[in-house]
Amino acid sequence: MLNELHFALADYQQALDMDPSDWAVKSRLSVVYNEFGILEYYDRHYLEAIDHLTTAIIYNPKVGQYYVSRARARYVIEVSKN
């Protein structure tokens, strides 16, 4: 699955380079970055998960689940500090 995500990311980045205002491409990029974030979260790479989820939010700030997932990763980091 990871290889498929990398290929999708490359394709969507190329499409975004051709038309930086294309909302459909930005939405798809947000989905890909969300998937990367979730995979990092499950691998317990919380800082990387936060980075990917933040990028997903930048591409599509209308998806509430991205914020929830990022908040969970931040929470785990805060709990582990204490």
GIHUNOR-V539327 format. One record per helix or strand. SS is the DSSP state (@ for helix, = for strand). FROM is the first residue (numbers start at 1). TO is the last residue. If there is no record, write none. Layout:
ss->[SS	SS]
from->[FROM	FROM]
to->[TO	TO]
//
This chain:
ss->[@	@	@	@]
from->[2	23	46	64]
to->[18	42	59	81]
//
